Amino acid sequence: MTQLSLLHSLSPFSSLSRFSITPPPRFSLPSFSIRAMTSHIVGYPRIGPKRELKFALESFWEGKSSAEELKQVAADLRFSIWKQMAEVGIKYIPSNTFSYYDHVLDTTAMLGAVPPRYGWNGGEIGFDVYFSMARGNASVPAMEMTKWFDTNYHYIVPELGPDVKFSYASHKAVEEYKEAKALGLDTVPVLIGPLSYLLLSKPAKGVDKSFSLLSLVEKIVPIYKEVVAELKAAGATWIQFDEPSLVLDLEALQLQTFTNAYSELESSFSGVNILIETYFADVPIQTYKALTSLKNVAGFGFDLVRGTRTLNFLKSGFPSDKYLFAGVVDGRNIWANDLAASLCILQVLEGIVGKDKVVVSTSCSLLHTAVDLVNETKLDKEIKSWLAFAAQKVVEVNALARALVGQKDQAFFASNATSHASRRSSPRVRNENVQRAVVALKDSDHRRATSVSARLAAQQKKLNLPILPTTTIGSFPQTIGLRKVRREYKAKKITEYDYVNAMKEEISKVVKLQEELGFDVLVHGEPERNDMVEYFGEQLSGFAFTVNGWVQSYGSRCVKPPIIYGDVSRPRAMTVFWSSTAQSMTRRPMKGMLTGPVTILNWSFVRNDQNRHETCYQIALAIRDEVEDLERAGINIIQIDEAALREGLPLRKSEQPFYLEWAVQSFRITNCGVKNTTQIHTHMCYSNFNDIINAIINMDADVITIENSRSDEKLLSVFHEGVKYEAGIGPGVYDIHSPRIPSTEELADRINKMLAVLDNRVLWINPDCGLKTRKYSEVEPALRNMVAAAKLIRTQLASSN
């Protein structure tokens, strides 16, 4: 079978059943297997092409299916993934990249680093403890969740300290390796390396600030040795250690910790090939030297897509006895690889490191891409020809590997070249009017004319809000019935009249609920929206959409990023009707809800044929048109969410100022023309904001709401350090990603902690994030308690004056 036919016909998931109980058969490598040692995949999406894992998890959490049924779905998914790679001809197939929730949490389980509040008493960690750490339970909150480097994937942050009793408590890596071997396949088990694990961790509550998490390396390395020993005993010939932290600007102690850890592990590496994989950026030159100097390591993996300087490092020297795993196929985007260009790079690399030493690979795990383009039956044919999802990227990797050893599939390469030529010449990609509008932006910094303090005074005179005003972030629960109405309207099974009436009914219900609960600033609940980015992308030019292009965000939460293929503009108003309708139902202020340009950019698959900031400016101009229309319609508070501003921050410090400059300017472009009395809000979630607080201030929003509760009020520490913030701020008082309902007393305590560092005249009371994924049975009591807590503190403040 040719690579071209594989690309269009291979769909290993066609027989995947939701709760299959039939054990999969053994399978053998394909008959066309050539020097397949040249191909490797860093990691693969775990959710399934149609979100099979999501539905199995949620069924299990709701008590509708058993643990055994969940495990069977997981086994089916793993088998299908391994089968696909084997049939394509991949030599180095990863295992232990599957996870029920998060691969960092899996490592926490492997090391037995369970926080005491979960009541674990030793032994193999099971679902009860595992999912309690991830999601919380009725009595204790979940562990903190934050962004995985500069991606939209969220990981569960380990909580470590000097008293943690590490132990080998999850044998998942070994079990999955054995599972694959029983099917006839020798995989490469993947582990998060010790340095990255420690750098991704945080001190547990109560741990002295002077304690260094890096000092724990001596305690965790022995467990890594146990894992390696078990994998070797099971027959593993390669083990992959993921060390993405190596692309950061490491301090001397951090780099020394890395060197010490692998020197200590070196003795256990005898008899097995070790690959150290890096990704998401260049490895700094000093780190590169330390990394490639390691003994008893067989290969090193580099991201040659985002790591634009790595090739120069390789030219300066690479150990002659090591393998180079060359990440030339992009694991972060969905555009088809330029095979001819990649083959040229690989041939240059062969000249540097030697023939038979180059292994063709993905730039990072394919976790960050959609699963399989075969499932996209409704996608525009021309645009579809420009794309490659995870399944197609596997084919691309092997096609390049075969071409590198003289077995080039001419038809496949020719088809690829035709697709690239089509994209370059397509008239739908470029809009001259949009291009000219972006050029014209360069004459202004797009800052509002008056200071935030003057604007807040004008807004308060108009809005007359109490101290500690209460609001929510935007979305309300999306029930099964609501989703059904949207599906039926999209499928043209109901009329537009019926659809609009159904949405109005839902908005009315949400408005009445907020009034009954006593909220000060209301939202319409966003019942008409499928996703905070997709909803806007569907109404903007230059965007395309998939049916099954799902990507995991965290746990069972998946997103379907739009594809930005061309210049962006707004043909017509997008939200004005719904916001005006909601405002007509109440005398209280109604927020107009928009997604900001940086978040739309960072949560989309972005075109790679122009600079990202140029695309962001185009989106900003489109959102500016919507802001001005909302203001004209009488909406006095407009929220422009920039939930993803922090996650787009480059990993290298030298590249961060330019990103923050254009990201902040993009936000300001959206609202620089509104009146002083129009209050501009923004929202950010689940990231470490303290290091970009000055950029946040520079956004010049009137009010910012921000994640806070899951991170132990870490955000507030920046205000302890004397940062002057004059705008309104709403640090989230409770975690909406957990089903747990906080009490009024607990919420009041959190508000008091905030008031210790924030003036009550600027503090807002709100949840961490939108309520879309929660149930009304969880939302109503939590919001009731939140409003009650705000009123309690208001009363206390009034009596103390």
C-alpha positions in Angstrom: 0.0 0.0 0.0 1.4 3.5 -0.9 1.7 6.3 1.6 -0.9 8.2 -0.3 -3.5 5.4 0.0 -2.6 5.0 3.7 -3.1 8.7 4.3 -6.6 8.7 2.9 -7.9 5.2 4.0 -6.2 4.3 7.2 -8.6 4.7 10.1 -7.6 2.3 12.9 -10.5 3.3 15.0 -13.3 2.1 12.8 -14.0 -1.0 14.9 -13.5 0.8 18.2 -16.5 0.1 20.4 -17.4 2.1 23.5 -17.6 -0.8 25.9 -16.1 -3.6 24.0 -15.2 -6.7 26.0 -13.5 -8.7 23.2 -9.7 -8.8 23.8 -7.8 -7.5 20.8 -5.7 -9.9 18.7 -2.0 -9.9 18.4 -0.7 -8.1 15.3 2.5 -8.2 13.4 4.5 -5.5 11.7 3.6 -4.7 8.1 5.1 -6.6 5.2 6.5 -3.4 3.7 8.5 -2.7 6.8 11.8 -1.2 5.7 14.5 0.4 7.8 11.8 1.5 10.1 14.3 2.2 12.8 14.3 5.7 11.3 10.8 6.7 12.5 9.5 7.7 15.9 6.4 9.4 17.4 6.9 11.4 20.6 3.3 10.8 21.8 -0.3 10.5 20.6 -3.8 11.9 21.5 -5.5 9.7 24.1 -9.1 10.9 23.8 -10.0 8.9 20.7 -11.2 10.2 17.4 -14.7 10.7 18.6 -13.9 11.4 22.2 -14.5 7.9 23.3 -12.4 8.4 26.5 -14.4 11.5 27.4 -17.7 9.7 27.3 -16.3 6.7 29.2 -14.8 8.9 31.9 -18.0 10.9 32.4 -20.1 7.7 32.4 -17.9 6.3 35.1 -17.9 9.5 37.2 -21.7 9.6 37.1 -21.9 5.9 38.2 -23.4 4.7 35.0 -20.6 2.3 34.1 -18.0 0.3 36.1 -14.3 0.7 36.5 -13.8 -2.4 34.4 -15.8 -0.9 31.5 -13.7 2.3 31.7 -10.5 0.2 31.6 -11.8 -1.7 28.6 -12.4 1.5 26.6 -8.9 2.6 27.6 -7.4 -0.7 26.4 -9.3 -0.5 23.1 -7.9 3.0 22.5 -4.4 2.0 23.3 -4.6 -1.0 21.0 -6.0 1.1 18.1 -3.2 3.7 18.5 -0.5 1.1 18.6 -2.1 -0.8 15.7 -2.2 2.3 13.5 1.5 3.1 14.1 2.6 -0.5 13.5 0.6 -0.8 10.3 2.1 2.5 9.0 5.6 1.2 9.7 6.7 3.3 12.7 9.6 1.7 14.6 9.7 3.6 17.8 6.1 3.5 19.0 5.4 5.2 22.4 3.6 3.6 25.3 2.6 5.1 28.7 1.5 8.3 26.8 -2.2 7.3 27.4 -3.7 8.8 30.6 -7.1 8.6 32.3 -6.7 12.3 33.2 -3.1 13.7 33.0 0.4 12.4 32.4 1.9 14.6 35.1 -0.7 13.3 37.6 0.3 9.8 36.4 3.9 10.6 37.4 2.7 11.9 40.8 1.0 8.5 41.2 4.1 6.6 40.1 6.1 8.5 42.7 3.5 8.1 45.5 3.5 11.9 46.0 -0.2 12.0 47.2 -1.1 15.0 49.4 -2.2 13.8 52.8 -5.7 15.3 52.5 -6.7 12.4 50.1 -6.3 9.8 52.8 -4.0 7.5 50.8 -2.4 4.9 53.0 0.0 3.2 50.6 -0.3 0.5 48.0 -1.1 0.8 44.3 -3.0 4.0 43.7 -6.5 3.3 42.4 -9.2 5.4 40.7 -10.6 6.8 44.0 -7.4 8.6 45.0 -6.4 9.4 41.4 -9.6 11.1 40.5 -9.9 12.8 43.8 -6.5 14.5 43.2 -7.7 15.5 39.7 -11.2 16.6 40.5 -11.6 16.9 44.3 -14.4 15.2 46.1 -17.2 16.1 48.5 -14.8 16.8 51.4 -11.5 18.0 49.9 -10.6 20.2 46.9 -8.7 19.1 43.8 -5.0 19.8 43.3 -4.1 22.9 41.3 -4.4 22.8 37.5 -2.3 25.0 35.2 -1.1 25.2 31.6 1.4 22.8 30.2 4.2 25.1 29.0 2.7 27.3 26.3 -0.1 25.0 25.2 -3.8 24.8 25.9 -3.4 21.5 27.7 -3.7 21.7 31.5 -1.8 19.5 34.0 -2.3 18.7 37.6 0.4 20.5 39.6 2.3 18.2 42.1 2.4 19.4 45.7 5.8 18.6 47.2 7.7 19.2 50.4 10.4 17.8 52.6 7.9 15.5 54.4 6.6 13.7 51.3 7.3 9.9 51.5 7.9 8.9 47.9 7.3 5.3 47.0 6.7 3.4 43.8 2.9 3.5 43.9 1.7 3.1 40.3 3.1 0.5 37.9 1.2 1.9 34.9 4.3 2.4 32.7 5.3 -1.2 33.1 1.8 -2.5 32.7 1.2 -0.7 29.5 4.5 -1.9 28.1 3.6 -5.5 28.9 0.1 -4.9 27.4 1.7 -3.9 24.1 4.2 -6.7 24.2 1.4 -9.2 24.7 0.0 -7.9 21.5 3.2 -8.5 19.6 4.7 -5.0 19.8 7.9 -3.7 21.5 7.1 -0.1 22.4 9.1 2.8 23.9 7.8 3.5 27.4 7.6 7.3 28.0 8.4 8.9 31.4 8.4 12.5 32.5 12.0 13.1 33.5 12.9 14.0 37.1 14.0 17.6 36.4 10.8 18.5 34.5 8.7 16.8 37.1 10.2 18.9 39.9 10.2 22.2 38.0 6.5 21.6 37.2 5.7 21.1 40.9 4.9 23.6 43.6 5.6 23.6 47.4 2.8 22.0 49.4 0.8 24.3 51.6 2.7 25.2 54.7 6.2 24.4 53.3 8.7 27.1 54.0 9.4 29.4 51.1 13.2 28.7 51.4 12.7 25.0 50.7 14.1 24.0 47.3 12.0 21.4 45.4 15.1 20.5 43.5 16.5 19.0 46.7 14.0 16.2 46.3 15.8 14.8 43.3 17.7 12.5 45.6 14.4 11.0 46.8 12.8 10.5 43.5 15.7 9.1 41.5 15.6 5.8 43.3 12.0 5.3 42.2 13.0 6.1 38.6 15.6 3.4 39.0 13.0 0.9 40.1 10.8 1.8 37.1 13.7 1.4 34.7 14.7 -1.9 36.3 11.1 -3.3 35.9 10.9 -2.1 32.3 14.2 -3.7 31.5 13.1 -7.0 33.1 9.9 -6.8 31.0 12.0 -6.6 27.9 12.1 -2.9 27.0 14.9 -2.0 24.6 14.3 1.8 24.6 12.9 4.1 27.3 12.0 7.8 26.6 12.5 10.4 29.2 10.6 13.6 28.4 12.5 16.7 29.6 10.6 19.7 28.1 11.9 21.9 30.8 15.3 21.8 29.2 14.1 24.4 26.6 13.6 27.0 29.4 16.3 29.5 30.6 17.6 27.3 33.3 19.5 28.6 36.3 22.8 27.0 37.1 21.4 25.0 40.0 18.6 23.7 37.8 21.0 22.6 35.1 23.3 21.0 37.7 20.3 19.1 39.1 19.6 17.7 35.7 23.2 16.6 35.2 23.3 15.1 38.7 20.0 13.2 38.3 21.0 11.5 35.1 24.5 10.8 36.4 22.8 9.0 39.3 20.5 7.2 36.9 23.4 6.2 34.6 24.1 2.9 36.3 20.5 1.7 35.8 20.7 2.5 32.1 23.0 -0.3 31.3 21.3 -2.8 28.9 18.6 -0.4 27.6 18.7 2.5 25.2 17.7 5.8 26.7 16.2 8.7 24.7 16.0 12.1 26.3 13.3 14.1 24.4 12.9 17.9 24.4 10.3 20.0 22.7 8.4 23.3 22.3 11.5 25.5 21.7 15.3 25.5 21.2 17.4 24.0 23.9 19.7 26.9 25.1 23.3 26.3 24.1 24.7 25.7 27.6 21.9 23.2 28.2 22.6 21.6 24.8 26.2 21.0 25.8 25.3 19.5 29.1 22.6 17.3 27.5 24.8 15.9 24.7 27.6 15.3 27.2 25.6 12.7 29.1 27.0 9.1 29.1 24.9 6.0 28.7 22.2 7.9 26.8 21.6 6.6 23.3 19.7 9.4 21.7 18.4 13.0 22.0 15.2 14.4 20.6 14.8 18.0 19.4 12.0 20.2 18.2 13.1 21.4 14.8 9.8 23.2 14.1 9.7 25.7 17.0 13.4 25.2 17.7 14.6 27.4 14.8 18.2 27.6 16.1 18.7 24.0 16.9 20.2 23.2 13.5 23.0 25.6 14.2 23.7 24.0 17.5 23.9 20.6 15.8 26.3 21.9 13.3 28.6 23.0 16.1 28.9 19.5 17.3 26.9 16.3 18.1 28.2 13.1 19.6 29.1 10.6 16.9 27.8 7.6 18.8 24.3 9.0 19.5 21.0 9.0 17.6 19.4 12.3 16.7 15.6 12.1 16.9 14.7 15.0 14.5 11.3 16.5 15.2 10.5 17.8 11.7 6.8 17.1 11.7 4.8 19.7 13.6 3.0 18.3 16.7 1.4 21.6 17.6 -0.5 22.4 14.4 -2.7 20.8 11.7 -1.0 21.9 8.5 0.4 19.3 6.2 4.2 19.0 6.4 6.2 20.4 3.5 7.8 17.1 2.8 10.3 18.4 0.3 11.6 21.0 2.7 11.7 18.5 5.6 13.6 16.0 3.6 16.2 18.6 2.8 16.6 19.3 6.5 17.0 15.6 7.2 19.6 15.2 4.6 21.6 18.1 6.1 21.3 16.4 9.5 22.6 13.1 8.0 25.6 15.0 6.9 26.2 16.3 10.4 25.5 13.3 12.6 26.1 10.5 10.0 23.8 8.1 8.1 21.8 5.7 10.2 21.9 8.1 13.1 18.9 10.3 12.1 15.5 9.2 13.4 12.6 11.1 11.8 10.1 12.2 14.5 7.4 14.6 15.5 8.4 17.9 17.0 6.5 17.0 20.2 3.6 14.8 21.3 0.7 14.8 18.8 -1.5 15.3 21.9 -1.9 18.9 20.8 -3.4 18.1 17.4 -6.8 16.7 16.3 -6.9 12.9 15.9 -7.8 11.9 12.4 -8.7 13.8 9.2 -10.5 10.8 7.9 -13.4 11.7 10.2 -13.9 15.1 8.6 -16.5 14.4 5.9 -17.9 17.9 5.8 -14.7 20.0 5.7 -14.2 22.0 2.6 -12.3 19.9 0.1 -9.6 22.4 -0.8 -8.9 23.3 2.8 -8.9 19.7 3.8 -6.1 19.0 1.3 -3.9 21.5 3.2 -4.2 19.6 6.5 -2.8 16.7 8.5 -4.1 15.6 11.8 -2.3 13.1 14.2 -3.1 10.0 12.1 -1.8 11.7 8.9 1.3 13.1 10.7 2.2 9.5 11.5 2.1 8.7 7.8 4.2 11.8 7.1 6.8 10.7 9.5 7.1 7.3 7.9 7.1 8.8 4.4 10.0 11.0 5.3 11.8 8.1 7.0 11.4 5.9 3.9 12.6 8.8 1.6 15.7 9.3 3.7 16.8 5.7 3.0 16.0 5.9 -0.8 12.5 4.6 -0.8 10.7 7.8 -1.6 7.0 7.5 -2.5 6.9 9.8 -5.5 3.1 10.0 -5.7 2.8 10.9 -2.1 5.4 13.7 -2.3 3.9 15.0 -5.5 0.4 15.2 -3.9 1.9 17.0 -1.0 3.6 19.5 -3.3 0.3 20.1 -5.1 -1.5 20.8 -1.8 1.1 23.4 -0.8 1.0 25.1 -4.2 -2.8 25.2 -3.9 -2.7 26.9 -0.5 -0.1 29.5 -1.6 -2.2 30.5 -4.7 -5.7 30.3 -3.3 -7.6 33.6 -3.5 -9.5 32.8 -0.3 -6.4 33.2 1.8 -5.7 37.0 1.3 -8.0 40.0 1.7 -6.3 43.3 0.6 -8.7 45.5 2.7 -7.8 43.6 5.9 -4.1 43.8 5.1 -4.3 47.6 4.6 -6.3 48.0 7.9 -3.6 46.2 9.8 -0.8 48.4 8.3 -2.8 51.5 9.4 -2.7 50.3 13.0 1.0 51.1 13.4 0.4 54.8 14.0 -1.2 54.5 17.5 -0.7 52.6 20.8 -4.6 52.4 21.0 -4.8 53.4 24.7 -8.0 54.9 26.1 -7.8 58.6 26.5 -8.4 58.8 30.3 -6.9 57.0 33.3 -8.6 53.9 34.8 -9.4 55.7 38.0 -11.2 58.5 36.2 -13.1 55.9 34.1 -14.1 53.9 37.2 -15.5 57.0 38.8 -17.6 57.8 35.8 -18.8 54.1 35.5 -19.7 53.9 39.2 -21.8 57.1 38.8 -23.7 55.4 36.0 -23.9 51.8 37.3 -24.2 52.5 41.1 -22.8 49.1 42.1 -22.3 48.1 45.8 -18.9 47.4 47.2 -17.8 43.8 46.5 -20.0 43.6 43.4 -21.0 40.0 42.4 -20.9 38.6 38.9 -20.1 35.4 37.1 -17.6 34.8 34.3 -20.1 34.3 31.5 -21.4 30.8 30.7 -24.1 28.9 32.6 -24.6 25.1 32.6 -25.2 23.7 29.1 -27.9 21.0 29.7 -28.5 18.0 27.5 -31.7 19.7 26.3 -29.9 22.9 25.4 -27.3 21.1 23.4 -30.0 19.1 21.6 -31.7 22.3 20.5 -28.4 23.6 19.0 -27.8 20.3 17.2 -31.3 20.2 15.8 -31.0 23.8 14.5 -27.7 23.1 12.9 -29.1 20.0 11.3 -32.1 22.1 10.1 -34.5 19.9 12.0 -36.1 23.0 13.7 -36.8 26.4 12.3 -34.9 29.6 13.2 -38.0 30.9 14.9 -38.1 27.8 17.2 -34.4 28.0 17.9 -34.5 31.7 18.8 -37.4 31.2 21.1 -35.7 28.3 22.8 -32.6 30.4 23.4 -34.7 33.3 24.7 -36.4 31.0 27.1 -33.0 29.8 28.4 -31.7 33.3 28.7 -34.8 34.3 30.7 -34.3 31.4 33.0 -30.7 32.4 33.7 -31.5 36.1 34.2 -34.3 35.2 36.7 -32.0 32.8 38.5 -29.3 35.5 38.9 -31.8 38.1 40.1 -33.2 35.6 42.6 -29.7 34.8 43.9 -29.0 38.6 44.2 -26.2 39.1 41.6 -25.3 42.7 40.9 -24.0 42.3 37.3 -25.6 39.7 35.2 -24.7 37.6 32.2 -27.0 36.0 29.6 -25.5 32.5 30.1 -24.3 32.0 26.5 -26.8 29.3 25.6 -26.3 29.9 21.9 -22.6 29.2 22.1 -20.9 25.9 21.5 -17.5 27.1 22.5 -16.0 30.5 23.4 -13.7 30.5 20.4 -15.6 28.4 17.8 -18.7 30.5 18.2 -16.9 33.6 17.1 -14.8 31.9 14.4 -18.0 30.6 12.8 -19.0 34.2 12.2 -15.7 35.6 11.1 -14.1 35.2 7.6 -10.9 33.3 7.3 -11.9 30.5 9.6 -12.8 26.8 8.9 -14.3 24.2 11.3 -14.2 20.5 11.9 -16.8 18.0 13.1 -14.4 15.8 15.1 -11.3 17.9 15.4 -11.2 17.5 19.2 -8.2 18.2 21.3 -7.9 17.4 25.0 -7.8 20.5 27.3 -7.8 18.5 30.6 -9.4 15.3 31.9 -12.6 14.8 29.9 -12.7 18.4 28.7 -12.1 18.6 25.0 -12.0 21.6 22.7 -12.5 21.8 18.9 -10.1 24.6 17.8 -11.1 26.5 14.7 -8.6 26.6 11.8 -7.5 30.1 10.7 -6.6 29.7 7.1 -6.9 33.3 5.7 -7.3 36.9 6.6 -9.9 37.6 9.3 -12.7 40.1 9.2 -16.3 40.5 10.6 -19.0 40.4 8.0 -21.8 41.3 10.5 -22.6 41.7 14.2 -22.2 38.5 16.2 -23.6 38.9 19.7 -25.6 42.2 19.8 -29.0 40.5 19.4 -28.5 38.1 22.3 -27.0 40.7 24.7 -29.7 43.3 23.9 -32.4 40.6 24.4 -30.9 39.7 27.8 -30.6 43.4 28.8 -34.3 43.9 28.0 -35.2 41.3 30.6 -33.6 43.1 33.6 -32.9 46.5 35.1 -29.6 45.3 36.3 -26.4 45.7 34.2 -26.0 42.9 31.7 -22.5 42.1 30.5 -21.8 41.8 26.8 -19.6 38.7 26.4 -16.8 38.5 23.8 -13.7 36.4 23.4 -10.5 38.5 22.9 -8.2 38.4 19.9 -5.2 36.8 21.7 -7.4 34.0 23.1 -9.0 33.4 19.7 -5.5 33.2 18.2 -4.0 30.9 20.9 -7.0 28.6 21.0 -7.1 28.1 17.2 -5.0 26.2 14.8 -3.3 29.3 13.3 -2.1 29.8 9.7 1.7 29.4 9.5 2.2 31.5 6.3 2.3 34.8 8.1 3.4 36.1 11.5 1.1 35.3 14.4 0.9 39.0 15.5 -0.4 40.0 12.1 -3.2 37.5 12.4 -3.9 38.7 15.9 -4.3 42.3 14.8 -6.8 41.2 12.2 -8.9 39.5 14.8 -8.6 42.6 17.1 -10.1 44.8 14.4 -13.0 42.4 14.0 -13.7 42.4 17.8 -13.4 46.2 17.9 -16.3 46.4 15.5 -18.4 44.2 17.8 -17.5 46.2 20.9 -18.6 49.4 19.3 -21.9 47.8 18.1 -22.6 46.5 21.6 -22.0 50.0 23.1 -24.3 51.6 20.6 -27.0 49.0 21.6 -26.9 50.2 25.2 -24.6 47.5 26.7 -22.7 49.4 29.4 -20.4 46.5 30.6 -18.5 44.5 28.0 -16.2 41.6 28.9 -13.5 40.7 26.4 -12.0 37.4 27.7 -8.3 36.9 27.3 -8.2 33.6 29.1 -5.2 32.4 27.0 -3.0 35.5 27.0 -0.5 33.9 29.4 -0.3 30.6 27.7 1.0 32.2 24.5 4.0 33.6 26.3 7.2 32.3 24.7 9.2 29.9 26.9 12.4 31.8 26.3 12.7 35.1 28.2 14.4 36.9 25.3 11.2 36.4 23.2 8.7 37.4 25.8 8.7 41.2 25.6 7.8 41.3 21.9 4.9 38.8 22.5 3.5 40.9 25.4 3.8 44.1 23.4 1.6 42.9 20.5 -0.7 40.8 22.7 -1.5 43.7 25.0 -1.8 46.1 22.0 -4.2 43.7 20.4 -6.5 43.8 23.4 -6.4 47.6 23.6 -7.3 47.8 19.9 -10.6 46.1 20.7 -11.9 48.8 23.1 -9.8 52.0 22.7 -12.7 53.9 21.2 -15.4 53.3 23.9 -16.8 56.0 26.2 -15.5 56.5 29.7 -18.8 55.2 31.1 -18.5 51.9 29.3 -16.8 49.4 31.6 -14.4 47.0 30.0 -13.8 43.7 31.7 -11.4 40.9 30.8 -11.0 37.4 32.2 -7.9 35.1 32.5 -7.8 31.5 33.8 -5.4 28.8 35.0 -2.0 30.2 34.5 0.8 31.7 36.5 0.2 35.5 36.1 2.5 37.0 38.7 5.4 37.2 36.2 3.4 39.2 33.7 1.4 41.4 36.1 2.9 44.6 34.5 1.6 43.5 31.1 -1.8 42.8 32.7 -1.9 46.3 34.1 -0.8 47.6 30.7 -3.9 46.1 29.1 -5.8 49.0 30.7 -9.0 47.0 31.4 -11.4 48.5 33.9 -12.0 45.2 35.7 -10.1 41.9 35.5 -11.4 38.6 36.8 -8.8 35.9 37.2 -8.3 32.3 38.4 -7.2 32.1 42.0 -8.9 29.5 44.2 -7.1 26.3 43.0 -3.7 27.9 43.3 -4.0 28.7 47.1 -4.4 32.4 46.5 -1.0 32.4 44.8 -2.1 35.3 42.7 -2.6 37.5 45.8 1.1 37.2 46.7 1.9 39.7 43.9 -0.1 42.3 45.8 1.6 41.5 49.0 4.8 42.6 47.2 3.4 46.1 46.7 2.2 46.0 43.1 -0.1 49.0 42.6 -3.3 47.9 40.8 -5.9 50.6 40.5 -8.5 48.8 38.3 -11.2 46.5 39.6 -10.1 42.9 40.2 -12.0 39.7 40.8 -9.8 36.8 42.0 -12.0 33.7 41.7 -13.4 32.6 45.0 -14.2 29.0 44.1 -13.1 26.3 41.7 -15.7 25.6 39.1 -13.7 22.6 37.6 -14.6 20.6 40.7 -18.1 19.3 41.6 -17.5 20.4 45.2 -19.8 23.0 46.6 -18.0 25.5 49.0 -19.8 26.8 52.1 -20.6 30.4 52.8 -18.1 30.4 55.6 -15.3 29.1 53.4 -16.0 31.7 50.7 -16.2 34.5 53.3 -12.8 33.4 54.6 -11.4 33.6 51.0 -12.9 37.1 50.5 -11.3 38.2 53.8 -7.9 36.9 52.6 -8.3 39.0 49.4 -9.3 42.1 51.5 -6.0 41.8 53.4 -4.2 42.9 50.2 -6.9 44.5 48.0 -9.0 47.6 48.6 -12.7 46.8 49.0 -13.5 49.5 46.5 -11.8 47.5 43.7 -12.6 43.9 44.7 -15.2 41.9 42.7 -16.7 38.6 43.8 -16.9 35.8 41.2 -16.1 32.2 40.5 -12.9 31.2 38.8 -14.2 30.5 35.4 -17.4 29.9 33.3 -20.0 27.4 34.5 -20.7 25.7 31.2 -19.3 22.3 32.3 -21.1 22.1 35.6 -24.7 21.0 36.5 -27.3 23.3 38.0 -27.4 21.1 41.1 -23.8 22.2 41.7 -24.0 25.7 40.4 -27.1 27.1 42.2 -26.0 26.3 45.8 -22.4 27.4 45.1 -23.5 30.7 43.7 -26.0 31.2 46.4 -23.3 30.7 49.0 -21.0 33.0 47.1 -23.5 35.9 47.1 -24.3 35.2 50.7 -20.6 35.4 51.6 -20.3 38.8 49.7 -23.3 40.2 51.6 -21.9 39.0 54.9 -18.6 40.7 54.3 -20.4 43.9 53.2 -22.3 43.9 56.5 -19.1 43.4 58.5 -17.4 46.2 56.6 -20.3 48.6 57.1 -20.4 47.8 60.9 -16.7 48.4 61.2 -16.9 51.9 59.7 
